[in-house]
Amino acid sequence: MAVSSLWPFQCPSTHETISTIIQRRSTNSTDVREIALCDLDLSFAKDILDLGCGFGFMAETLARRVAPDARLVGVDTWGANEAPFLEKIAAAGRRGRFVCMQLASRLPWPNRSFDLVVCSYSLYYFVDILSEVTRILAPHGLFVTLTHTESSMVSLLRSAGLDHDAGSELLTLTGRFSAENGGSLLKRWFGEVTRIDYQNSLRFGAGHMDELLTYLRFKQLLVPDSEPGDDLPEAVVGFAGTLLSRGGEVVIEKNDTAFQCRRPLCP
Ligand SMILES: C[S@@+](CC[C@H](N)C(=O)[O-])C[C@H]1O[C@@H](n2cnc3c(N)ncnc32)[C@H](O)[C@@H]1O
């Protein structure tokens, strides 16, 4: 995976701003993390692993629901995520640890060492890790993963007018583990896979031009060869500006899917 597609996540505060914009502009008022974890009783979970944890978006909700003496380990390629991740765990009164590493196909933990493993919007970066997830998960353990629909990526590209080559890179990344193919991939590794769809869209109206451009700029950084500080193509800015200045709105599909997986089929 091209390093440039990881640029957006090296600055946790920028990533957190994008997360806030998504929450503010979402038409679905229920938090996607609550949907992903919905009816789960997580009080059994004492050893928890968050792969590609970022600034702790999922861990923030998770930490409040696991055992009071739980330990949450976050792994991310960018060390700057350590402080915000640990802060969110501490705010929930749980213990946390951060491991800075580039995940690929191996995990540095013994067999059956975690009760709960989560991967929120990150498995498409290191989908070859799935066999290792089944190895380090306890037999009673649970794996929860959240991902995008490929159709949402197409909607995003249409609303941004991003060019075809850039678009195909974004679609290739999402297509490594998406709502559309995630179920069949996971069934190779788990005896039980439950799917939960989250219907949502982002609506940007006349007063939201800055937020829309901030959001599109962040997504542009997922395209290889982009770098922080790169301007959005003028065509994108013009396209969005024309729509909003006419009193219209930009609507971007933002449907996601969570998978809750049990009975790891350890090789
Ligand atoms: C879209 S963000 C999701 C972050 C967080 N889980 C959330 O739900 O907001 C993807 C995260 O995965 C991390 N990541 C991507 N590839 C990685 C790899 N090979 N090893 C470790 N972390 C990686 C990125 O740095 C980023 O923080």
Ligand as a Chemical Component Dictionary entry (heavy atoms), coordinates in Angstrom:
data_LIG
# 
_chem_comp.id                   LIG 
_chem_comp.type                 NON-POLYMER 
_chem_comp.pdbx_formal_charge   0 
_chem_comp.three_letter_code    LIG 
# 
loop_
_chem_comp_atom.comp_id 
_chem_comp_atom.atom_id 
_chem_comp_atom.alt_atom_id 
_chem_comp_atom.type_symbol 
_chem_comp_atom.charge 
_chem_comp_atom.model_Cartn_x 
_chem_comp_atom.model_Cartn_y 
_chem_comp_atom.model_Cartn_z 
_chem_comp_atom.pdbx_ordinal 
LIG C1  C1  C 0  -9.153  5.309  8.579  1  
LIG S1  S1  S 1  -8.064  5.279  9.927  2  
LIG C2  C2  C 0  -9.060  4.508  11.182 3  
LIG C3  C3  C 0  -8.603  4.817  12.564 4  
LIG C4  C4  C 0  -9.528  4.348  13.682 5  
LIG N1  N1  N 0  -9.564  2.910  13.779 6  
LIG C5  C5  C 0  -10.915 4.905  13.490 7  
LIG O1  O1  O 0  -11.881 4.151  13.444 8  
LIG O2  O2  O -1 -11.013 6.135  13.354 9  
LIG C6  C6  C 0  -6.908  3.979  9.526  10 
LIG C7  C7  C 0  -5.805  3.850  10.542 11 
LIG O3  O3  O 0  -5.039  2.678  10.243 12 
LIG C8  C8  C 0  -3.674  2.997  10.366 13 
LIG N2  N2  N 0  -2.925  2.080  9.499  14 
LIG C9  C9  C 0  -3.043  1.950  8.169  15 
LIG N3  N3  N 0  -2.211  0.987  7.719  16 
LIG C10 C10 C 0  -1.571  0.497  8.793  17 
LIG C11 C11 C 0  -0.601  -0.531 8.984  18 
LIG N4  N4  N 0  -0.132  -1.259 7.958  19 
LIG N5  N5  N 0  -0.161  -0.789 10.235 20 
LIG C12 C12 C 0  -0.635  -0.064 11.288 21 
LIG N6  N6  N 0  -1.557  0.910  11.169 22 
LIG C13 C13 C 0  -2.020  1.195  9.947  23 
LIG C14 C14 C 0  -3.578  4.440  9.925  24 
LIG O4  O4  O 0  -2.395  5.083  10.397 25 
LIG C15 C15 C 0  -4.847  5.016  10.522 26 
LIG O5  O5  O 0  -4.663  5.515  11.812 27 
# 
loop_
_chem_comp_bond.comp_id 
_chem_comp_bond.atom_id_1 
_chem_comp_bond.atom_id_2 
_chem_comp_bond.value_order 
_chem_comp_bond.pdbx_ordinal 
LIG C1  S1  SING 1  
LIG S1  C2  SING 2  
LIG S1  C6  SING 3  
LIG C2  C3  SING 4  
LIG C3  C4  SING 5  
LIG C4  N1  SING 6  
LIG C4  C5  SING 7  
LIG C5  O1  DOUB 8  
LIG C5  O2  SING 9  
LIG C6  C7  SING 10 
LIG C7  O3  SING 11 
LIG C7  C15 SING 12 
LIG O3  C8  SING 13 
LIG C8  N2  SING 14 
LIG C8  C14 SING 15 
LIG N2  C9  SING 16 
LIG N2  C13 SING 17 
LIG C9  N3  DOUB 18 
LIG N3  C10 SING 19 
LIG C10 C11 SING 20 
LIG C10 C13 DOUB 21 
LIG C11 N4  SING 22 
LIG C11 N5  DOUB 23 
LIG N5  C12 SING 24 
LIG C12 N6  DOUB 25 
LIG N6  C13 SING 26 
LIG C14 O4  SING 27 
LIG C14 C15 SING 28 
LIG C15 O5  SING 29 
# 
